[in-house]
């Protein structure tokens, strides 16, 4: 899942435009490092922090046989 999609999924933002602004304004870190790429691919276990709120990335297992 991409970072901007994750922020929308978590309810941090309502739109992709809001997510883009938040990310590019320097309010988002991934695993403790500033991230300004909204298309950053997230992996299970990554910690996304927006201001003082943190979220752990949990991805469903691939259901493809």
Secondary structure, 3 states (H helix, E strand, C coil): CEHHHHHHHCCCCCCHHHHHHHHHCCCEEECCEECCCCCCECCCCCEEEECCEEEECCCCCCCCC
